[in-house]
Every structure is written in structure tokens, then in C-alpha cells.
Amino acid sequence: MLNQESKKHNVGEWASLRNTSPEIAEAIFEVAKYDEKKAEQIWEEGNDDVLALAFSRTDKDSLFWGEQTIERKNV
């Protein structure tokens, strides 16, 4: 079982490989309960709960999800 530091490192690397904001990646994995297969599915299909969670944890006005930029005002 991964400890909290390992989870953060793995999520950060996962986000980098997918050109996705770390805030969104962390929210994806939290929603997926750290199941990488579920996380990949959420990343591919999108999820409004992920966006709300990601923006609730940052003061940034925009985050990126792959090639898409998500504006806070649109969430």
C-alpha cells in the first residue's frame, strides 16, 4: 500500500505525463479512490465533480486538463 508521499509523487508524475494540472490530477485520484484504472477513465471521459473539487483547493482562475484549459468561471 502506498503512503501519502508516494501517492502525491505518483499523482504528480501521472499529471505531468498527461499535461494536466496537479490539482485536477489529485482530484481525479481522490474521486477514483486511488485506482489508476478508474482515474484513467475519469481523465478520458471528464467529470464535473473533479473540477469542483480541484478548484475548491486552489485560487487559480484556470487549470488544464490535457489540451483543454478549464476556467473557474465555467465550473
HELIX and SHEET records of a PDB file:
HELIX    1   1 GLN A    4  LEU A   17  1                                  14    
HELIX    2   2 PRO A   22  VAL A   31  1                                  10    
HELIX    3   3 GLU A   36  GLU A   45  1                                  10    
HELIX    4   4 ASP A   48  SER A   56  1                                   9    
HELIX    5   5 ARG A   72  ASN A   74  5                                   3    
SHEET    1   A 2 SER A  62  TRP A  65  0                                        
SHEET    2   A 2 GLN A  68  GLU A  71 -1                                        
END                                                                             
